[in-house]
Amino acid sequence: MRKSHPIRRVVLATAATVSGVVLLLSLKPASDPASAAAAGGAAPQQTAPAQEAAQGGAEAAGNGTVTGAVAQTQYGAVQVRLTLSGGKITKAEAVQAPKGGTSDQKTALSVPKLNQEALAAQSADIDAVSGATYTSNGYKQSLQSALDKAKAAQPAAGASRSASAPAGSGASKGSGGAEITRTVTGSVAQTQYGPVQVRITVSGGKITKAETIQAPKGGTSDQKTALSVPRLNQEAVAAGSADIDSVSGATYTSSGYKQSLQSALDQAGG
């Protein structure tokens, strides 16, 4: 019995050593840095591109180039292409216009003027060029088509902005955080008879209310303002854009109204 005790101790010690080695080997993969990175770092690597794509898409709305539909006129096709930055027109060009015979001269005369007017007005509410009525009308149709396409690309950006909009921004949000209604005030438009400023309420991307918070006053301006402003407010709601007709006898007020209205629409993302 005494001879067996040392052997027994050796066997037990050897078994304990083997068990310890096996235990260390089994624990090593769990503590391996490469394995930990693969297990814990996989999710962020997959979601980061998606987040970047969402942010990039929001920033892209209202930027880039958009081409309007082809407008067929009596003398040929007209098509307009716009370059946008921050939701504003920075360049307008006619990629198609009537040509051949006297059309060449009329196109050369009218298109540069129409491009300039589109850039200045920031809308399709531009004057026709005298002597090129058909080209002008076709230009405005294609221009409006391009603007409509640009507007259609903006809701995603608007939703992104509304989700992070601070309290008191004038926006009401639903349970999902989507913007429902907001009130936006356009910039002041200075006219020959006084300033004009428009405020609109937008719901679901549409103008639900338009009001004039500044308008020419004093003397005959009071009468013209009382005559024109209610009609302009109604037309803005009906049109859903700044492409509205001027009120006869109140041209300056009408022009100022449309400028301020377009400014409000730009701020609203439309």
Accessible surface in RSA format (square Angstrom, percent):
REM  Atomic radii and reference values for relative SASA: ProtOr
REM  Chains: A
REM  Algorithm: Lee & Richards
REM  Probe-radius: 1.40
REM  Slices: 20
REM RES _ NUM      All-atoms   Total-Side   Main-Chain    Non-polar    All polar
REM                ABS   REL    ABS   REL    ABS   REL    ABS   REL    ABS   REL
RES MET A   1   180.72  93.6 140.93  93.3  39.79  94.7 107.74  91.6  72.98  96.7
RES ARG A   2   210.75  88.5 200.34 102.1  10.41  24.8  78.32 107.0 132.42  80.3
RES LYS A   3   183.34  89.4 173.08 106.2  10.26  24.4 122.34 110.1  61.01  65.0
RES SER A   4    54.30  45.9  50.18  67.0   4.12   9.5  45.65  97.2   8.65  12.1
RES HIS A   5    79.95  43.7  79.26  55.1   0.69   1.8  49.48  51.0  30.47  35.5
RES PRO A   6    61.73  45.0  60.24  54.9   1.49   5.4  61.19  50.5   0.54   3.4
RES ILE A   7   116.38  66.2 114.89  85.6   1.50   3.6 116.38  83.8   0.00   0.0
RES ARG A   8   156.11  65.5 151.78  77.4   4.33  10.3  44.69  61.1 111.42  67.5
RES ARG A   9   150.41  63.2 145.30  74.1   5.11  12.2  70.76  96.7  79.66  48.3
RES VAL A  10    97.06  63.9  94.04  85.1   3.02   7.3  96.91  84.2   0.15   0.4
RES VAL A  11    88.10  58.0  85.46  77.4   2.64   6.4  87.39  75.9   0.72   1.9
RES LEU A  12   110.06  61.3 105.38  75.4   4.68  11.8 105.72  74.2   4.34  11.7
RES ALA A  13    60.25  55.4  49.82  76.9  10.43  23.7  58.31  82.1   1.94   5.1
RES THR A  14    75.73  53.9  70.90  71.9   4.83  11.5  58.56  78.7  17.16  25.9
RES ALA A  15    53.24  49.0  45.08  69.6   8.17  18.6  52.15  73.4   1.09   2.9
RES ALA A  16    67.28  61.9  49.97  77.1  17.30  39.4  58.24  82.0   9.04  24.0
RES THR A  17    88.56  63.0  79.14  80.2   9.42  22.5  62.63  84.1  25.93  39.2
RES VAL A  18    84.32  55.5  82.55  74.7   1.78   4.3  84.32  73.3   0.00   0.0
RES SER A  19    70.39  59.5  60.63  80.9   9.75  22.5  36.71  78.2  33.68  47.2
RES GLY A  20    30.73  37.9   0.00   N/A  30.73  37.9  29.88  82.0   0.85   1.9
RES VAL A  21    75.56  49.7  74.73  67.6   0.83   2.0  74.88  65.1   0.68   1.8
RES VAL A  22    90.45  59.5  89.98  81.5   0.46   1.1  90.02  78.2   0.43   1.2
RES LEU A  23   105.85  59.0 103.35  73.9   2.50   6.3 105.74  74.3   0.11   0.3
RES LEU A  24   124.55  69.4 119.79  85.7   4.76  12.0 120.01  84.3   4.53  12.2
RES LEU A  25   116.10  64.7 107.27  76.7   8.83  22.2 107.70  75.6   8.41  22.6
RES SER A  26    72.12  60.9  43.66  58.3  28.46  65.6  48.08 102.4  24.04  33.7
RES LEU A  27   102.65  57.2 101.20  72.4   1.45   3.6 101.43  71.2   1.21   3.3
RES LYS A  28   141.15  68.9 136.57  83.8   4.58  10.9  83.33  75.0  57.82  61.6
RES PRO A  29    79.08  57.6  72.80  66.4   6.28  22.8  77.60  64.1   1.49   9.2
RES ALA A  30    85.14  78.3  51.86  80.0  33.28  75.7  63.97  90.1  21.17  56.1
RES SER A  31    86.91  73.4  59.69  79.7  27.22  62.7  51.33 109.3  35.58  49.8
RES ASP A  32    49.81  34.9  46.17  46.0   3.63   8.6  11.46  27.0  38.35  38.2
RES PRO A  33   107.53  78.4  97.05  88.5  10.48  38.1 103.61  85.5   3.93  24.4
RES ALA A  34    73.28  67.4  57.85  89.3  15.43  35.1  66.46  93.6   6.82  18.1
RES SER A  35    50.77  42.9  41.32  55.2   9.45  21.8  25.65  54.6  25.12  35.2
RES ALA A  36    56.32  51.8  42.75  66.0  13.57  30.9  50.27  70.8   6.05  16.0
RES ALA A  37    66.45  61.1  51.08  78.8  15.37  35.0  61.43  86.5   5.02  13.3
RES ALA A  38    71.76  66.0  50.51  77.9  21.25  48.3  63.29  89.1   8.47  22.4
RES ALA A  39    88.94  81.8  52.32  80.7  36.63  83.3  64.16  90.4  24.79  65.7
RES GLY A  40    58.53  72.2   0.00   N/A  58.53  72.2  37.92 104.1  20.61  46.2
RES GLY A  41    22.18  27.3   0.00   N/A  22.18  27.3  20.91  57.4   1.27   2.8
RES ALA A  42    42.41  39.0  38.29  59.1   4.12   9.4  41.96  59.1   0.45   1.2
RES ALA A  43    62.43  57.4  57.67  89.0   4.76  10.8  60.91  85.8   1.52   4.0
RES PRO A  44    78.49  57.2  71.84  65.5   6.65  24.2  76.76  63.4   1.73  10.8
RES GLN A  45   138.27  77.3 123.13  90.0  15.14  36.0  46.05  98.0  92.22  69.9
RES GLN A  46   136.68  76.4 116.99  85.5  19.69  46.9  42.41  90.3  94.27  71.5
RES THR A  47    69.11  49.2  67.29  68.2   1.82   4.3  59.75  80.3   9.36  14.2
RES ALA A  48    38.83  35.7  38.34  59.2   0.49   1.1  38.80  54.6   0.02   0.1
RES PRO A  49    76.48  55.7  71.11  64.8   5.37  19.5  72.55  59.9   3.93  24.4
RES ALA A  50    65.81  60.5  51.17  79.0  14.64  33.3  59.98  84.5   5.83  15.4
RES GLN A  51   108.82  60.9 103.90  75.9   4.93  11.7  33.83  72.0  75.00  56.9
RES GLU A  52   117.15  67.3 109.47  82.8   7.69  18.3  40.12  77.6  77.04  62.9
RES ALA A  53    71.07  65.3  49.99  77.1  21.08  47.9  62.64  88.2   8.43  22.3
RES ALA A  54    70.09  64.4  49.67  76.6  20.42  46.5  62.31  87.7   7.78  20.6
RES GLN A  55   113.84  63.7 108.35  79.2   5.49  13.1  38.00  80.9  75.84  57.5
RES GLY A  56    34.71  42.8   0.00   N/A  34.71  42.8  30.19  82.8   4.52  10.1
RES GLY A  57    40.46  49.9   0.00   N/A  40.46  49.9  32.54  89.3   7.92  17.7
RES ALA A  58    19.68  18.1  13.28  20.5   6.40  14.6  13.74  19.4   5.93  15.7
RES GLU A  59   129.32  74.2 115.18  87.1  14.13  33.7  51.66  99.9  77.66  63.4
RES ALA A  60    58.68  54.0  48.67  75.1  10.01  22.8  54.80  77.2   3.88  10.3
RES ALA A  61    17.75  16.3   1.38   2.1  16.37  37.2   6.14   8.6  11.61  30.8
RES GLY A  62     5.62   6.9   0.00   N/A   5.62   6.9   2.00   5.5   3.61   8.1
RES ASN A  63    69.22  47.7  47.64  46.0  21.58  52.0  22.82  54.9  46.41  44.9
RES GLY A  64    38.19  47.1   0.00   N/A  38.19  47.1  34.88  95.7   3.31   7.4
RES THR A  65    87.68  62.4  50.67  51.4  37.01  88.2  29.40  39.5  58.28  88.1
RES VAL A  66    25.42  16.7  21.24  19.2   4.18  10.1  25.42  22.1   0.00   0.0
RES THR A  67    45.58  32.4  39.62  40.2   5.96  14.2  25.88  34.8  19.70  29.8
RES GLY A  68     0.67   0.8   0.00   N/A   0.67   0.8   0.00   0.0   0.67   1.5
RES ALA A  69    52.84  48.6  46.04  71.1   6.79  15.4  52.24  73.6   0.60   1.6
RES VAL A  70    62.83  41.3  38.25  34.6  24.58  59.2  38.34  33.3  24.49  66.4
RES ALA A  71     7.51   6.9   2.36   3.6   5.16  11.7   7.51  10.6   0.00   0.0
RES GLN A  72   140.98  78.8 111.21  81.3  29.77  70.9  59.05 125.7  81.93  62.1
RES THR A  73    28.38  20.2   5.30   5.4  23.07  55.0  14.68  19.7  13.70  20.7
RES GLN A  74   125.88  70.4  85.87  62.8  40.01  95.3  41.00  87.3  84.88  64.4
RES TYR A  75   112.94  52.7  93.14  53.0  19.80  51.5  67.41  50.7  45.53  56.1
RES GLY A  76    26.20  32.3   0.00   N/A  26.20  32.3  24.37  66.9   1.82   4.1
RES ALA A  77    22.81  21.0  14.73  22.7   8.08  18.4  14.73  20.7   8.08  21.4
RES VAL A  78     0.02   0.0   0.02   0.0   0.00   0.0   0.02   0.0   0.00   0.0
RES GLN A  79    30.33  17.0  30.33  22.2   0.00   0.0   0.00   0.0  30.33  23.0
RES VAL A  80     0.00   0.0   0.00   0.0   0.00   0.0   0.00   0.0   0.00   0.0
RES ARG A  81    83.70  35.1  83.37  42.5   0.33   0.8   6.88   9.4  76.82  46.6
RES LEU A  82     0.00   0.0   0.00   0.0   0.00   0.0   0.00   0.0   0.00   0.0
RES THR A  83    41.22  29.3  40.95  41.5   0.27   0.6  33.96  45.6   7.25  11.0
RES LEU A  84    13.17   7.3   9.14   6.5   4.03  10.1   9.14   6.4   4.03  10.9
RES SER A  85    62.43  52.8  55.20  73.7   7.23  16.7  19.20  40.9  43.23  60.6
RES GLY A  86    64.29  79.3   0.00   N/A  64.29  79.3  39.15 107.4  25.14  56.3
RES GLY A  87    28.28  34.9   0.00   N/A  28.28  34.9  11.43  31.4  16.85  37.7
RES LYS A  88   111.17  54.2 110.90  68.0   0.27   0.6  53.71  48.3  57.46  61.2
RES ILE A  89     7.36   4.2   2.59   1.9   4.77  11.5   2.59   1.9   4.77  13.0
RES THR A  90    70.82  50.4  48.75  49.4  22.07  52.6  47.64  64.0  23.18  35.0
RES LYS A  91   109.09  53.2 107.27  65.8   1.82   4.3  59.91  53.9  49.17  52.4
RES ALA A  92    10.22   9.4   0.00   0.0  10.22  23.3   0.00   0.0  10.22  27.1
RES GLU A  93    42.88  24.6  42.88  32.4   0.00   0.0  14.45  27.9  28.43  23.2
RES ALA A  94    26.87  24.7   0.78   1.2  26.09  59.3   0.78   1.1  26.09  69.1
RES VAL A  95    58.68  38.6  24.90  22.5  33.78  81.4  31.92  27.7  26.76  72.6
RES GLN A  96    73.31  41.0  66.34  48.5   6.97  16.6  28.33  60.3  44.99  34.1
RES ALA A  97    25.01  23.0   8.63  13.3  16.38  37.3   8.63  12.2  16.38  43.4
RES PRO A  98     4.54   3.3   1.92   1.8   2.62   9.5   3.97   3.3   0.57   3.5
RES LYS A  99   174.76  85.3 151.95  93.2  22.82  54.3  93.90  84.5  80.86  86.1
RES GLY A 100    42.48  52.4   0.00   N/A  42.48  52.4  34.04  93.4   8.45  18.9
RES GLY A 101    69.13  85.3   0.00   N/A  69.13  85.3  45.46 124.8  23.67  53.0
RES THR A 102   102.58  73.0  95.54  96.9   7.04  16.8  74.87 100.6  27.71  41.9
RES SER A 103    13.75  11.6  11.97  16.0   1.79   4.1   2.14   4.6  11.61  16.3
RES ASP A 104    74.90  52.5  67.54  67.2   7.36  17.4  31.93  75.2  42.97  42.9
RES GLN A 105   139.43  78.0 131.29  96.0   8.14  19.4  44.92  95.6  94.51  71.7
RES LYS A 106    86.91  42.4  86.54  53.1   0.37   0.9  47.48  42.7  39.43  42.0
RES THR A 107    25.81  18.4  25.65  26.0   0.16   0.4  25.31  34.0   0.50   0.8
RES ALA A 108    72.72  66.9  50.47  77.9  22.24  50.6  60.52  85.2  12.19  32.3
RES LEU A 109    88.92  49.5  79.64  57.0   9.28  23.3  85.91  60.3   3.01   8.1
RES SER A 110     0.00   0.0   0.00   0.0   0.00   0.0   0.00   0.0   0.00   0.0
RES VAL A 111    18.58  12.2  18.58  16.8   0.00   0.0  18.58  16.1   0.00   0.0
RES PRO A 112    65.69  47.9  61.30  55.9   4.40  16.0  65.22  53.8   0.48   3.0
RES LYS A 113   100.49  49.0  99.22  60.9   1.26   3.0  60.39  54.4  40.10  42.7
RES LEU A 114     0.00   0.0   0.00   0.0   0.00   0.0   0.00   0.0   0.00   0.0
RES ASN A 115    28.89  19.9  27.24  26.3   1.65   4.0  10.92  26.3  17.98  17.4
RES GLN A 116   125.66  70.3 119.08  87.0   6.58  15.7  41.05  87.4  84.60  64.2
RES GLU A 117    56.68  32.5  53.75  40.7   2.92   7.0  28.69  55.5  27.99  22.9
RES ALA A 118     0.00   0.0   0.00   0.0   0.00   0.0   0.00   0.0   0.00   0.0
RES LEU A 119    73.88  41.1  68.51  49.0   5.36  13.5  68.51  48.1   5.36  14.4
RES ALA A 120    87.59  80.5  51.13  78.9  36.47  83.0  62.07  87.4  25.52  67.6
RES ALA A 121    37.15  34.2  16.49  25.4  20.66  47.0  27.36  38.5   9.79  25.9
RES GLN A 122    37.47  21.0  32.70  23.9   4.77  11.4  21.03  44.8  16.44  12.5
RES SER A 123    10.66   9.0  10.40  13.9   0.26   0.6   6.69  14.3   3.97   5.6
RES ALA A 124     6.04   5.6   2.33   3.6   3.71   8.4   2.33   3.3   3.71   9.8
RES ASP A 125    44.36  31.1  29.65  29.5  14.71  34.8   4.55  10.7  39.82  39.7
RES ILE A 126    10.69   6.1   0.74   0.5   9.96  24.0   5.73   4.1   4.97  13.5
RES ASP A 127   108.09  75.7 103.71 103.2   4.37  10.3  24.62  57.9  83.47  83.2
RES ALA A 128    47.78  43.9  24.49  37.8  23.29  53.0  24.49  34.5  23.29  61.7
RES VAL A 129    10.70   7.0   5.93   5.4   4.77  11.5  10.35   9.0   0.35   0.9
RES SER A 130   104.56  88.4  82.41 110.0  22.15  51.0  55.55 118.3  49.01  68.7
RES GLY A 131    49.90  61.5   0.00   N/A  49.90  61.5  40.26 110.5   9.64  21.6
RES ALA A 132     4.74   4.4   0.09   0.1   4.65  10.6   4.74   6.7   0.00   0.0
RES THR A 133    74.54  53.0  71.21  72.2   3.33   7.9  44.74  60.1  29.80  45.0
RES TYR A 134   105.81  49.4 104.39  59.4   1.42   3.7  66.93  50.3  38.88  47.9
RES THR A 135     7.92   5.6   7.37   7.5   0.54   1.3   0.00   0.0   7.92  12.0
RES SER A 136     0.00   0.0   0.00   0.0   0.00   0.0   0.00   0.0   0.00   0.0
RES ASN A 137    61.74  42.6  59.92  57.9   1.82   4.4  16.38  39.4  45.36  43.8
RES GLY A 138     0.84   1.0   0.00   N/A   0.84   1.0   0.55   1.5   0.29   0.6
RES TYR A 139     0.00   0.0   0.00   0.0   0.00   0.0   0.00   0.0   0.00   0.0
RES LYS A 140    54.67  26.7  53.30  32.7   1.37   3.3  21.21  19.1  33.46  35.6
RES GLN A 141   112.31  62.8 100.59  73.5  11.72  27.9  41.17  87.6  71.14  54.0
RES SER A 142     1.09   0.9   0.00   0.0   1.09   2.5   1.09   2.3   0.00   0.0
RES LEU A 143     0.00   0.0   0.00   0.0   0.00   0.0   0.00   0.0   0.00   0.0
RES GLN A 144    46.25  25.9  46.25  33.8   0.00   0.0  35.06  74.6  11.19   8.5
RES SER A 145    24.59  20.8  18.75  25.0   5.84  13.5  17.03  36.3   7.56  10.6
RES ALA A 146     0.00   0.0   0.00   0.0   0.00   0.0   0.00   0.0   0.00   0.0
RES LEU A 147    20.66  11.5  20.37  14.6   0.29   0.7  20.37  14.3   0.29   0.8
RES ASP A 148    71.41  50.0  64.87  64.6   6.54  15.5  28.08  66.1  43.34  43.2
RES LYS A 149   102.65  50.1  91.96  56.4  10.69  25.4  64.15  57.7  38.49  41.0
RES ALA A 150    10.18   9.4   4.76   7.3   5.41  12.3  10.09  14.2   0.08   0.2
RES LYS A 151    64.56  31.5  58.62  36.0   5.94  14.1  45.25  40.7  19.31  20.6
RES ALA A 152    78.46  72.1  49.44  76.3  29.02  66.0  59.44  83.7  19.02  50.4
RES ALA A 153    58.54  53.8  40.68  62.8  17.86  40.6  51.59  72.7   6.95  18.4
RES GLN A 154    21.75  12.2  20.45  14.9   1.30   3.1   7.97  17.0  13.79  10.5
RES PRO A 155    89.65  65.3  74.89  68.3  14.77  53.7  85.92  70.9   3.73  23.2
RES ALA A 156    68.75  63.2  52.33  80.8  16.42  37.4  61.41  86.5   7.35  19.5
RES ALA A 157     2.70   2.5   2.52   3.9   0.18   0.4   2.60   3.7   0.10   0.3
RES GLY A 158    21.69  26.7   0.00   N/A  21.69  26.7  20.13  55.2   1.56   3.5
RES ALA A 159    55.14  50.7  46.07  71.1   9.08  20.6  49.48  69.7   5.66  15.0
RES SER A 160    56.90  48.1  43.33  57.8  13.57  31.3  20.88  44.5  36.02  50.5
RES ARG A 161   120.97  50.8 115.00  58.6   5.96  14.2  75.32 102.9  45.64  27.7
RES SER A 162     1.50   1.3   0.00   0.0   1.49   3.4   1.32   2.8   0.17   0.2
RES ALA A 163    76.01  69.9  44.47  68.6  31.54  71.7  46.13  65.0  29.88  79.2
RES SER A 164    91.36  77.2  62.13  82.9  29.23  67.3  51.80 110.3  39.56  55.4
RES ALA A 165    32.02  29.4  12.54  19.4  19.48  44.3  16.49  23.2  15.53  41.1
RES PRO A 166   100.58  73.3  88.97  81.1  11.61  42.2  99.64  82.3   0.94   5.8
RES ALA A 167   112.02 103.0  69.72 107.6  42.31  96.2  82.38 116.0  29.64  78.5
RES GLY A 168    85.76 105.8   0.00   N/A  85.76 105.8  40.86 112.1  44.90 100.6
RES SER A 169    44.77  37.8  16.48  22.0  28.29  65.2  27.51  58.6  17.26  24.2
RES GLY A 170    43.11  53.2   0.00   N/A  43.11  53.2  33.14  90.9   9.97  22.3
RES ALA A 171    24.50  22.5   1.69   2.6  22.80  51.9   2.14   3.0  22.35  59.2
RES SER A 172    63.96  54.0  57.72  77.0   6.24  14.4  29.30  62.4  34.66  48.6
RES LYS A 173    76.82  37.5  44.55  27.3  32.26  76.8  37.01  33.3  39.81  42.4
RES GLY A 174    30.23  37.3   0.00   N/A  30.23  37.3  21.65  59.4   8.57  19.2
RES SER A 175   134.09 113.3  82.18 109.7  51.91 119.6  60.39 128.6  73.70 103.3
RES GLY A 176    76.60  94.5   0.00   N/A  76.60  94.5  40.19 110.3  36.40  81.5
RES GLY A 177    25.60  31.6   0.00   N/A  25.60  31.6  24.12  66.2   1.48   3.3
RES ALA A 178    62.14  57.1  57.13  88.2   5.00  11.4  61.84  87.1   0.30   0.8
RES GLU A 179    54.78  31.5  31.74  24.0  23.04  54.9  10.96  21.2  43.82  35.8
RES ILE A 180    87.53  49.8  82.32  61.3   5.21  12.6  85.09  61.3   2.44   6.6
RES THR A 181    40.19  28.6  39.57  40.1   0.62   1.5  28.28  38.0  11.91  18.0
RES ARG A 182    50.87  21.4  50.48  25.7   0.40   0.9   2.64   3.6  48.24  29.2
RES THR A 183    61.05  43.4  45.73  46.4  15.31  36.5  26.48  35.6  34.57  52.3
RES VAL A 184    10.26   6.8   6.57   5.9   3.70   8.9  10.26   8.9   0.00   0.0
RES THR A 185    49.86  35.5  38.09  38.6  11.77  28.1  24.26  32.6  25.59  38.7
RES GLY A 186     1.48   1.8   0.00   N/A   1.48   1.8   0.18   0.5   1.30   2.9
RES SER A 187    64.57  54.6  55.38  73.9   9.19  21.2  46.57  99.2  18.00  25.2
RES VAL A 188    61.16  40.2  37.54  34.0  23.62  56.9  37.54  32.6  23.62  64.1
RES ALA A 189     7.31   6.7   2.11   3.3   5.20  11.8   7.31  10.3   0.00   0.0
RES GLN A 190   138.41  77.4 109.15  79.8  29.27  69.7  58.23 123.9  80.19  60.8
RES THR A 191    27.83  19.8   4.70   4.8  23.13  55.1  14.09  18.9  13.74  20.8
RES GLN A 192   124.70  69.7  84.07  61.4  40.63  96.7  40.36  85.9  84.34  64.0
RES TYR A 193   112.28  52.4  91.92  52.3  20.36  53.0  66.86  50.2  45.42  56.0
RES GLY A 194    16.92  20.9   0.00   N/A  16.92  20.9  15.37  42.2   1.56   3.5
RES PRO A 195    45.66  33.3  45.66  41.6   0.00   0.0  45.66  37.7   0.00   0.0
RES VAL A 196     0.07   0.0   0.07   0.1   0.00   0.0   0.07   0.1   0.00   0.0
RES GLN A 197    26.39  14.8  26.39  19.3   0.00   0.0   0.00   0.0  26.39  20.0
RES VAL A 198     0.00   0.0   0.00   0.0   0.00   0.0   0.00   0.0   0.00   0.0
RES ARG A 199    79.67  33.5  79.47  40.5   0.20   0.5   8.05  11.0  71.62  43.4
RES ILE A 200     0.64   0.4   0.00   0.0   0.64   1.5   0.64   0.5   0.00   0.0
RES THR A 201    24.24  17.2  24.11  24.4   0.12   0.3  16.49  22.1   7.75  11.7
RES VAL A 202    16.92  11.1  15.75  14.3   1.17   2.8  15.75  13.7   1.17   3.2
RES SER A 203    35.60  30.1  29.33  39.1   6.27  14.4   8.30  17.7  27.30  38.2
RES GLY A 204    69.00  85.1   0.00   N/A  69.00  85.1  43.51 119.4  25.49  57.1
RES GLY A 205    72.16  89.0   0.00   N/A  72.16  89.0  33.07  90.8  39.09  87.5
RES LYS A 206   155.12  75.7 151.27  92.8   3.85   9.2  97.33  87.6  57.79  61.6
RES ILE A 207    10.27   5.8   2.70   2.0   7.57  18.2   2.70   1.9   7.57  20.5
RES THR A 208    75.37  53.6  48.94  49.6  26.43  63.0  48.43  65.0  26.94  40.7
RES LYS A 209   111.71  54.5 109.58  67.2   2.12   5.1  61.87  55.7  49.83  53.1
RES ALA A 210     9.40   8.6   0.00   0.0   9.40  21.4   0.00   0.0   9.40  24.9
RES GLU A 211    46.08  26.5  46.08  34.9   0.00   0.0  14.85  28.7  31.23  25.5
RES THR A 212    30.23  21.5   1.84   1.9  28.39  67.7   1.84   2.5  28.39  42.9
RES ILE A 213    68.93  39.2  35.82  26.7  33.11  79.8  42.63  30.7  26.29  71.4
RES GLN A 214    68.02  38.0  60.72  44.4   7.30  17.4  28.85  61.4  39.16  29.7
RES ALA A 215    23.18  21.3   8.80  13.6  14.38  32.7   8.80  12.4  14.38  38.1
RES PRO A 216     3.59   2.6   1.88   1.7   1.71   6.2   3.13   2.6   0.46   2.9
RES LYS A 217   173.35  84.6 151.19  92.8  22.15  52.7  94.06  84.7  79.28  84.5
RES GLY A 218    42.71  52.7   0.00   N/A  42.71  52.7  34.31  94.2   8.40  18.8
RES GLY A 219    69.12  85.2   0.00   N/A  69.12  85.2  45.39 124.5  23.74  53.2
RES THR A 220   101.55  72.2  94.38  95.7   7.17  17.1  74.11  99.5  27.44  41.5
RES SER A 221    13.60  11.5  12.12  16.2   1.47   3.4   1.81   3.9  11.79  16.5
RES ASP A 222    73.85  51.7  66.58  66.3   7.27  17.2  31.36  73.8  42.49  42.4
RES GLN A 223   137.49  76.9 129.55  94.7   7.95  18.9  44.17  94.0  93.33  70.8
RES LYS A 224    86.52  42.2  86.23  52.9   0.29   0.7  47.03  42.3  39.50  42.1
RES THR A 225    26.15  18.6  25.99  26.3   0.16   0.4  25.61  34.4   0.54   0.8
RES ALA A 226    73.05  67.2  50.59  78.1  22.46  51.1  60.46  85.1  12.59  33.3
RES LEU A 227    93.52  52.1  84.16  60.2   9.36  23.5  90.40  63.5   3.12   8.4
RES SER A 228     0.00   0.0   0.00   0.0   0.00   0.0   0.00   0.0   0.00   0.0
RES VAL A 229    18.09  11.9  18.09  16.4   0.00   0.0  18.09  15.7   0.00   0.0
RES PRO A 230    65.48  47.7  61.25  55.8   4.24  15.4  65.07  53.7   0.41   2.6
RES ARG A 231   114.97  48.3 114.03  58.1   0.94   2.2  36.23  49.5  78.74  47.7
RES LEU A 232     0.00   0.0   0.00   0.0   0.00   0.0   0.00   0.0   0.00   0.0
RES ASN A 233    26.82  18.5  26.47  25.6   0.35   0.9  10.24  24.6  16.58  16.0
RES GLN A 234   127.36  71.2 118.95  86.9   8.41  20.0  43.73  93.1  83.63  63.4
RES GLU A 235    51.51  29.6  48.91  37.0   2.60   6.2  28.15  54.4  23.36  19.1
RES ALA A 236     0.00   0.0   0.00   0.0   0.00   0.0   0.00   0.0   0.00   0.0
RES VAL A 237    59.28  39.0  48.15  43.6  11.14  26.8  48.15  41.8  11.14  30.2
RES ALA A 238    92.23  84.8  50.33  77.7  41.90  95.3  61.69  86.9  30.54  80.9
RES ALA A 239    52.41  48.2  16.25  25.1  36.16  82.3  27.93  39.3  24.48  64.9
RES GLY A 240    33.78  41.7   0.00   N/A  33.78  41.7  15.90  43.6  17.88  40.0
RES SER A 241    16.15  13.6  16.15  21.6   0.00   0.0  10.35  22.0   5.80   8.1
RES ALA A 242     3.20   2.9   1.92   3.0   1.28   2.9   1.92   2.7   1.28   3.4
RES ASP A 243    65.55  45.9  51.32  51.1  14.22  33.6   5.29  12.5  60.25  60.1
RES ILE A 244     7.30   4.2   0.92   0.7   6.38  15.4   6.13   4.4   1.18   3.2
RES ASP A 245   106.88  74.9 102.27 101.8   4.60  10.9  23.55  55.4  83.33  83.1
RES SER A 246    51.82  43.8  29.24  39.0  22.58  52.0  19.45  41.4  32.38  45.4
RES VAL A 247     1.61   1.1   0.58   0.5   1.03   2.5   1.09   0.9   0.51   1.4
RES SER A 248   101.11  85.4  81.06 108.2  20.05  46.2  54.49 116.0  46.62  65.3
RES GLY A 249    50.36  62.1   0.00   N/A  50.36  62.1  40.86 112.1   9.50  21.3
RES ALA A 250     4.45   4.1   0.11   0.2   4.34   9.9   4.45   6.3   0.00   0.0
RES THR A 251    83.14  59.1  79.59  80.7   3.55   8.5  52.38  70.4  30.76  46.5
RES TYR A 252   107.67  50.3 106.14  60.4   1.53   4.0  69.17  52.0  38.50  47.5
RES THR A 253     7.94   5.6   7.54   7.6   0.41   1.0   0.08   0.1   7.86  11.9
RES SER A 254     0.00   0.0   0.00   0.0   0.00   0.0   0.00   0.0   0.00   0.0
RES SER A 255    43.87  37.1  41.30  55.1   2.57   5.9  24.11  51.3  19.76  27.7
RES GLY A 256     0.59   0.7   0.00   N/A   0.59   0.7   0.42   1.2   0.17   0.4
RES TYR A 257     0.06   0.0   0.06   0.0   0.00   0.0   0.06   0.0   0.00   0.0
RES LYS A 258    31.36  15.3  29.88  18.3   1.48   3.5  15.10  13.6  16.26  17.3
RES GLN A 259   112.65  63.0 100.14  73.2  12.51  29.8  41.56  88.5  71.09  53.9
RES SER A 260     0.34   0.3   0.00   0.0   0.34   0.8   0.34   0.7   0.00   0.0
RES LEU A 261     0.00   0.0   0.00   0.0   0.00   0.0   0.00   0.0   0.00   0.0
RES GLN A 262    22.86  12.8  22.86  16.7   0.00   0.0   8.98  19.1  13.87  10.5
RES SER A 263    23.10  19.5  17.35  23.2   5.75  13.3  14.41  30.7   8.69  12.2
RES ALA A 264     0.00   0.0   0.00   0.0   0.00   0.0   0.00   0.0   0.00   0.0
RES LEU A 265     9.19   5.1   9.19   6.6   0.00   0.0   9.19   6.5   0.00   0.0
RES ASP A 266    44.07  30.9  21.60  21.5  22.47  53.1  12.79  30.1  31.28  31.2
RES GLN A 267    95.28  53.3  73.36  53.6  21.92  52.2  40.61  86.4  54.67  41.5
RES ALA A 268    21.42  19.7   2.39   3.7  19.02  43.3   2.39   3.4  19.02  50.4
RES GLY A 269    19.45  24.0   0.00   N/A  19.45  24.0  10.51  28.8   8.94  20.0
RES GLY A 270    30.11  37.1   0.00   N/A  30.11  37.1  26.07  71.5   4.04   9.1
END  Absolute sums over single chains surface
CHAIN  1 A    15762.4      12223.6       3538.8       9621.6       6140.8
END  Absolute sums over all chains
TOTAL         15762.4      12223.6       3538.8       9621.6       6140.8
